Amino acid sequence: MDVALGAAVRIRRRTIGLSQEALANQCGVSFQQIQKYENGANRISFSRLVQIAKALRCRVVDLMDVLDAPGAEAQGEVDVLSRMRTPGALELLAAFEQLPQDSRSSLIGFMRSLTPMDHNPEP
């Protein structure tokens, strides 16, 4: 769970364009501590999680959503989170979140049309 929560913090931080150092300054810790949180090496206390969520301009529950799924540390969750490290993935997600629903649906259809058929999962 520590790894999944840390990954959620990293994804949110990168999505809003905040550096580890800036997040650390807002939370009163070192950037190395933020690295440890994001890598799951150190457990995030609830009070620190509240500070982090405030600095990331989101709710604590937004960061903890990843923990709701049974087996959050299962390989499937890790795979999804590791895909977010792909160059451009966070920028694409940030832009996608700004689109109205009809545009999102159109974009998904377009992206599927660019994908080779054997890698095109059914919706």
N, CA and C atoms as a LAMMPS dump frame, in Angstrom:
ITEM: TIMESTEP
0
ITEM: NUMBER OF ATOMS
369
ITEM: BOX BOUNDS ff ff ff
-5.0000000000000000e+02 5.0000000000000000e+02
-5.0000000000000000e+02 5.0000000000000000e+02
-5.0000000000000000e+02 5.0000000000000000e+02
ITEM: ATOMS id mol type element x y z
1 1 1 N 0.81 -1.193 0
2 1 2 C 0 0 0
3 1 3 C 0.854 1.257 0
4 2 1 N 1.996 1.216 0.658
5 2 2 C 2.873 2.386 0.688
6 2 3 C 3.36 2.748 -0.712
7 3 1 N 3.655 1.729 -1.514
8 3 2 C 4.125 1.961 -2.884
9 3 3 C 3.014 2.588 -3.718
10 4 1 N 1.796 2.06 -3.595
11 4 2 C 0.665 2.572 -4.374
12 4 3 C 0.329 4.006 -3.978
13 5 1 N 0.33 4.303 -2.681
14 5 2 C 0.043 5.661 -2.225
15 5 3 C 1.142 6.619 -2.677
16 6 1 N 2.381 6.197 -2.556
17 6 2 C 3.494 7.031 -3.011
18 6 3 C 3.419 7.321 -4.5
19 7 1 N 3.036 6.314 -5.268
20 7 2 C 2.887 6.51 -6.715
21 7 3 C 1.768 7.498 -7.01
22 8 1 N 0.69 7.436 -6.243
23 8 2 C -0.418 8.381 -6.434
24 8 3 C 0.039 9.807 -6.143
25 9 1 N 0.861 9.976 -5.115
26 9 2 C 1.413 11.3 -4.795
27 9 3 C 2.282 11.781 -5.954
28 10 1 N 3.153 10.909 -6.457
29 10 2 C 4.041 11.286 -7.558
30 10 3 C 3.243 11.675 -8.807
31 11 1 N 2.233 10.889 -9.133
32 11 2 C 1.418 11.18 -10.315
33 11 3 C 0.74 12.532 -10.174
34 12 1 N 0.137 12.792 -9.027
35 12 2 C -0.55 14.075 -8.819
36 12 3 C 0.449 15.228 -8.864
37 13 1 N 1.602 15.049 -8.216
38 13 2 C 2.617 16.111 -8.181
39 13 3 C 3.073 16.456 -9.592
40 14 1 N 3.36 15.438 -10.38
41 14 2 C 3.817 15.677 -11.75
42 14 3 C 2.707 16.263 -12.615
43 15 1 N 1.486 15.819 -12.388
44 15 2 C 0.354 16.319 -13.17
45 15 3 C 0.184 17.822 -13.01
46 16 1 N 0.395 18.318 -11.794
47 16 2 C 0.239 19.764 -11.578
48 16 3 C 1.549 20.515 -11.777
49 17 1 N 2.609 19.803 -12.136
50 17 2 C 3.878 20.452 -12.454
51 17 3 C 4.664 20.938 -11.252
52 18 1 N 4.531 20.243 -10.131
53 18 2 C 5.23 20.626 -8.907
54 18 3 C 6.471 19.754 -8.745
55 19 1 N 7.589 20.355 -8.399
56 19 2 C 8.814 19.581 -8.183
57 19 3 C 8.783 18.93 -6.798
58 20 1 N 9.629 17.931 -6.618
59 20 2 C 9.751 17.314 -5.295
60 20 3 C 10.214 18.345 -4.272
61 21 1 N 11.106 19.211 -4.682
62 21 2 C 11.624 20.234 -3.775
63 21 3 C 10.523 21.203 -3.35
64 22 1 N 9.692 21.628 -4.296
65 22 2 C 8.604 22.552 -3.965
66 22 3 C 7.598 21.883 -3.032
67 23 1 N 7.272 20.625 -3.298
68 23 2 C 6.354 19.896 -2.418
69 23 3 C 6.963 19.75 -1.032
70 24 1 N 8.237 19.415 -0.986
71 24 2 C 8.927 19.265 0.297
72 24 3 C 8.892 20.563 1.095
73 25 1 N 9.157 21.69 0.438
74 25 2 C 9.132 22.988 1.119
75 25 3 C 7.762 23.283 1.703
76 26 1 N 6.712 22.971 0.953
77 26 2 C 5.361 23.234 1.434
78 26 3 C 4.969 22.329 2.599
79 27 1 N 5.616 21.161 2.679
80 27 2 C 5.288 20.201 3.737
81 27 3 C 6.283 20.225 4.896
82 28 1 N 7.347 21.006 4.763
83 28 2 C 8.327 21.109 5.837
84 28 3 C 9.22 19.89 5.987
85 29 1 N 9.492 19.213 4.871
86 29 2 C 10.395 18.059 4.89
87 29 3 C 11.427 18.238 3.775
88 30 1 N 12.402 17.345 3.728
89 30 2 C 13.41 17.409 2.665
90 30 3 C 12.859 16.783 1.383
91 31 1 N 13.46 17.151 0.254
92 31 2 C 13.01 16.536 -0.998
93 31 3 C 13.34 15.049 -1.003
94 32 1 N 14.391 14.655 -0.248
95 32 2 C 14.723 13.237 -0.145
96 32 3 C 13.596 12.465 0.546
97 33 1 N 12.957 13.131 1.521
98 33 2 C 11.836 12.49 2.209
99 33 3 C 10.666 12.294 1.243
100 34 1 N 10.416 13.284 0.4
101 34 2 C 9.36 13.154 -0.614
102 34 3 C 9.689 11.989 -1.546
103 35 1 N 10.962 11.864 -1.939
104 35 2 C 11.377 10.731 -2.783
105 35 3 C 11.055 9.407 -2.097
106 36 1 N 11.351 9.323 -0.809
107 36 2 C 11.092 8.089 -0.063
108 36 3 C 9.601 7.797 0.019
109 37 1 N 8.786 8.84 0.219
110 37 2 C 7.332 8.645 0.219
111 37 3 C 6.871 8.126 -1.136
112 38 1 N 7.334 8.774 -2.204
113 38 2 C 6.885 8.424 -3.552
114 38 3 C 7.327 7.027 -3.972
115 39 1 N 8.452 6.575 -3.476
116 39 2 C 8.946 5.236 -3.808
117 39 3 C 8.399 4.16 -2.882
118 40 1 N 7.677 4.573 -1.835
119 40 2 C 7.125 3.621 -0.888
120 40 3 C 8.125 3.138 0.137
121 41 1 N 9.306 3.768 0.186
122 41 2 C 10.332 3.371 1.148
123 41 3 C 9.952 3.798 2.561
124 42 1 N 9.267 4.932 2.69
125 42 2 C 8.789 5.425 3.982
126 42 3 C 7.277 5.545 3.951
127 43 1 N 6.654 5.162 5.037
128 43 2 C 5.201 5.256 5.165
129 43 3 C 4.808 6.709 5.434
130 44 1 N 3.718 7.153 4.814
131 44 2 C 3.222 8.519 4.998
132 44 3 C 2.208 8.517 6.13
133 45 1 N 2.474 9.304 7.176
134 45 2 C 1.506 9.418 8.272
135 45 3 C 0.277 10.175 7.78
136 46 1 N -0.835 10.02 8.494
137 46 2 C -2.059 10.689 8.053
138 46 3 C -1.904 12.203 8.095
139 47 1 N -1.277 12.723 9.141
140 47 2 C -1.112 14.18 9.222
141 47 3 C -0.236 14.695 8.076
142 48 1 N 0.787 13.945 7.708
143 48 2 C 1.637 14.337 6.583
144 48 3 C 0.858 14.214 5.271
145 49 1 N 0.016 13.201 5.163
146 49 2 C -0.795 13.029 3.959
147 49 3 C -1.745 14.209 3.773
148 50 1 N -2.286 14.718 4.86
149 50 2 C -3.149 15.904 4.792
150 50 3 C -2.351 17.091 4.256
151 51 1 N -1.128 17.283 4.751
152 51 2 C -0.266 18.366 4.259
153 51 3 C 0.041 18.189 2.771
154 52 1 N 0.358 16.98 2.384
155 52 2 C 0.695 16.7 0.986
156 52 3 C -0.503 16.976 0.089
157 53 1 N -1.673 16.508 0.494
158 53 2 C -2.881 16.735 -0.307
159 53 3 C -3.157 18.226 -0.465
160 54 1 N -2.982 18.975 0.604
161 54 2 C -3.198 20.428 0.528
162 54 3 C -2.211 21.058 -0.457
163 55 1 N -0.952 20.661 -0.375
164 55 2 C 0.071 21.197 -1.279
165 55 3 C -0.202 20.796 -2.729
166 56 1 N -0.805 19.618 -2.918
167 56 2 C -1.109 19.127 -4.262
168 56 3 C -2.488 19.581 -4.748
169 57 1 N -3.139 20.404 -3.942
170 57 2 C -4.457 20.959 -4.29
171 57 3 C -5.471 19.868 -4.64
172 58 1 N -5.533 18.874 -3.755
173 58 2 C -6.515 17.802 -3.928
174 58 3 C -6.969 17.34 -2.543
175 59 1 N -7.908 16.428 -2.526
176 59 2 C -8.381 15.868 -1.262
177 59 3 C -7.556 14.626 -0.918
178 60 1 N -7.474 14.31 0.351
179 60 2 C -6.765 13.107 0.787
180 60 3 C -7.356 11.883 0.092
181 61 1 N -8.674 11.839 0.01
182 61 2 C -9.341 10.688 -0.61
183 61 3 C -8.94 10.529 -2.078
184 62 1 N -8.62 11.625 -2.757
185 62 2 C -8.176 11.529 -4.149
186 62 3 C -6.868 10.747 -4.248
187 63 1 N -6.01 10.924 -3.281
188 63 2 C -4.737 10.2 -3.269
189 63 3 C -4.922 8.753 -2.824
190 64 1 N -5.932 8.521 -1.999
191 64 2 C -6.144 7.189 -1.445
192 64 3 C -7.032 6.308 -2.313
193 65 1 N -7.621 6.854 -3.368
194 65 2 C -8.489 6.055 -4.242
195 65 3 C -7.799 4.8 -4.738
196 66 1 N -6.519 4.893 -4.991
197 66 2 C -5.759 3.75 -5.499
198 66 3 C -5.749 2.6 -4.493
199 67 1 N -5.981 2.907 -3.224
200 67 2 C -5.948 1.882 -2.187
201 67 3 C -7.279 1.165 -2.036
202 68 1 N -8.351 1.692 -2.635
203 68 2 C -9.678 1.101 -2.499
204 68 3 C -9.799 -0.25 -3.187
205 69 1 N -9.081 -0.424 -4.272
206 69 2 C -9.183 -1.676 -5.023
207 69 3 C -8.547 -2.805 -4.226
208 70 1 N -9.199 -3.983 -4.193
209 70 2 C -8.585 -5.114 -3.501
210 70 3 C -7.231 -5.437 -4.133
211 71 1 N -6.248 -5.71 -3.312
212 71 2 C -4.917 -6.044 -3.822
213 71 3 C -4.267 -4.89 -4.545
214 72 1 N -4.291 -3.703 -3.936
215 72 2 C -3.748 -2.509 -4.59
216 72 3 C -2.289 -2.673 -4.97
217 73 1 N -1.608 -3.594 -4.304
218 73 2 C -0.203 -3.817 -4.639
219 73 3 C -0.027 -4.928 -5.668
220 74 1 N -1.124 -5.421 -6.194
221 74 2 C -1.057 -6.477 -7.206
222 74 3 C -0.355 -5.958 -8.452
223 75 1 N 0.116 -6.868 -9.262
224 75 2 C 0.881 -6.492 -10.447
225 75 3 C 0.1 -5.576 -11.37
226 76 1 N -1.202 -5.777 -11.496
227 76 2 C -2.011 -4.924 -12.366
228 76 3 C -1.943 -3.468 -11.971
229 77 1 N -2.03 -3.181 -10.682
230 77 2 C -1.94 -1.801 -10.21
231 77 3 C -0.551 -1.236 -10.474
232 78 1 N 0.46 -2.025 -10.224
233 78 2 C 1.83 -1.569 -10.441
234 78 3 C 2.046 -1.269 -11.918
235 79 1 N 1.488 -2.119 -12.802
236 79 2 C 1.63 -1.89 -14.238
237 79 3 C 1.001 -0.569 -14.652
238 80 1 N -0.194 -0.29 -14.156
239 80 2 C -0.87 0.962 -14.502
240 80 3 C -0.05 2.145 -14.015
241 81 1 N 0.424 2.08 -12.795
242 81 2 C 1.21 3.184 -12.255
243 81 3 C 2.536 3.339 -12.993
244 82 1 N 3.149 2.242 -13.396
245 82 2 C 4.419 2.356 -14.114
246 82 3 C 4.214 2.96 -15.495
247 83 1 N 3.051 2.752 -16.099
248 83 2 C 2.766 3.37 -17.401
249 83 3 C 2.744 4.884 -17.297
250 84 1 N 2.411 5.407 -16.141
251 84 2 C 2.367 6.854 -15.953
252 84 3 C 3.762 7.463 -16.015
253 85 1 N 4.792 6.638 -15.943
254 85 2 C 6.168 7.129 -16.059
255 85 3 C 6.6 7.282 -17.513
256 86 1 N 5.794 6.798 -18.445
257 86 2 C 6.104 6.926 -19.868
258 86 3 C 6.182 8.404 -20.221
259 87 1 N 7.238 8.834 -20.909
260 87 2 C 7.344 10.255 -21.272
261 87 3 C 6.082 10.739 -21.995
262 88 1 N 5.527 11.827 -21.512
263 88 2 C 4.336 12.427 -22.101
264 88 3 C 3.03 11.939 -21.506
265 89 1 N 3.048 10.846 -20.732
266 89 2 C 1.806 10.281 -20.198
267 89 3 C 1.092 11.25 -19.258
268 90 1 N 1.828 11.892 -18.381
269 90 2 C 1.196 12.805 -17.426
270 90 3 C 0.65 14.045 -18.113
271 91 1 N 1.375 14.544 -19.103
272 91 2 C 0.896 15.708 -19.851
273 91 3 C -0.372 15.347 -20.621
274 92 1 N -0.381 14.155 -21.203
275 92 2 C -1.559 13.692 -21.933
276 92 3 C -2.755 13.55 -20.993
277 93 1 N -2.53 12.989 -19.828
278 93 2 C -3.606 12.831 -18.852
279 93 3 C -4.13 14.185 -18.384
280 94 1 N -3.228 15.12 -18.113
281 94 2 C -3.647 16.455 -17.668
282 94 3 C -4.502 17.135 -18.734
283 95 1 N -4.103 17.016 -19.996
284 95 2 C -4.888 17.607 -21.086
285 95 3 C -6.221 16.883 -21.24
286 96 1 N -6.21 15.565 -21.113
287 96 2 C -7.421 14.752 -21.239
288 96 3 C -8.452 15.151 -20.187
289 97 1 N -7.991 15.398 -18.957
290 97 2 C -8.901 15.782 -17.873
291 97 3 C -9.613 17.096 -18.153
292 98 1 N -9.035 17.946 -18.981
293 98 2 C -9.623 19.248 -19.292
294 98 3 C -10.683 19.172 -20.391
295 99 1 N -10.756 18.048 -21.089
296 99 2 C -11.689 17.91 -22.21
297 99 3 C -13.11 17.615 -21.731
298 100 1 N -14.114 18.097 -22.471
299 100 2 C -15.49 17.68 -22.179
300 100 3 C -15.66 16.199 -22.543
301 101 1 N -16.673 15.552 -21.971
302 101 2 C -16.854 14.111 -22.142
303 101 3 C -16.951 13.685 -23.605
304 102 1 N -17.675 14.44 -24.436
305 102 2 C -17.807 14.031 -25.838
306 102 3 C -16.455 14.063 -26.56
307 103 1 N -15.622 15.032 -26.209
308 103 2 C -14.282 15.097 -26.807
309 103 3 C -13.407 13.954 -26.308
310 104 1 N -13.579 13.58 -25.042
311 104 2 C -12.824 12.446 -24.506
312 104 3 C -13.153 11.178 -25.281
313 105 1 N -14.446 10.957 -25.492
314 105 2 C -14.876 9.759 -26.228
315 105 3 C -14.309 9.753 -27.642
316 106 1 N -14.337 10.904 -28.298
317 106 2 C -13.788 11.005 -29.656
318 106 3 C -12.291 10.725 -29.658
319 107 1 N -11.59 11.273 -28.675
320 107 2 C -10.146 11.071 -28.597
321 107 3 C -9.81 9.602 -28.354
322 108 1 N -10.564 8.957 -27.486
323 108 2 C -10.33 7.531 -27.224
324 108 3 C -10.524 6.73 -28.508
325 109 1 N -11.589 7.035 -29.246
326 109 2 C -11.822 6.353 -30.521
327 109 3 C -10.683 6.577 -31.499
328 110 1 N -10.213 7.807 -31.574
329 110 2 C -9.098 8.134 -32.459
330 110 3 C -7.841 7.366 -32.054
331 111 1 N -7.542 7.35 -30.765
332 111 2 C -6.344 6.654 -30.291
333 111 3 C -6.438 5.159 -30.588
334 112 1 N -7.619 4.58 -30.412
335 112 2 C -7.79 3.157 -30.721
336 112 3 C -7.564 2.895 -32.202
337 113 1 N -7.958 3.85 -33.052
338 113 2 C -7.778 3.659 -34.495
339 113 3 C -6.296 3.67 -34.885
340 114 1 N -5.46 4.292 -34.067
341 114 2 C -4.02 4.343 -34.333
342 114 3 C -3.279 3.123 -33.813
343 115 1 N -3.938 2.348 -32.962
344 115 2 C -3.306 1.214 -32.312
345 115 3 C -3.427 -0.027 -33.186
346 116 1 N -2.362 -0.825 -33.3
347 116 2 C -2.47 -2.072 -34.067
348 116 3 C -3.615 -2.936 -33.539
349 117 1 N -4.285 -3.621 -34.423
350 117 2 C -5.474 -4.402 -34.064
351 117 3 C -5.214 -5.412 -32.954
352 118 1 N -4.055 -6.067 -32.937
353 118 2 C -3.79 -7.072 -31.914
354 118 3 C -3.534 -6.452 -30.542
355 119 1 N -3.375 -5.137 -30.48
356 119 2 C -3.195 -4.444 -29.207
357 119 3 C -4.393 -3.563 -28.893
358 120 1 N -5.512 -3.807 -29.513
359 120 2 C -6.695 -2.972 -29.375
360 120 3 C -7.743 -3.711 -28.553
361 121 1 N -7.691 -3.611 -27.192
362 121 2 C -8.624 -4.352 -26.35
363 121 3 C -10.051 -3.845 -26.527
364 122 1 N -10.984 -4.741 -26.318
365 122 2 C -12.398 -4.363 -26.383
366 122 3 C -12.732 -3.449 -25.213
367 123 1 N -13.62 -2.462 -25.425
368 123 2 C -13.989 -1.54 -24.337
369 123 3 C -14.766 -2.217 -23.249
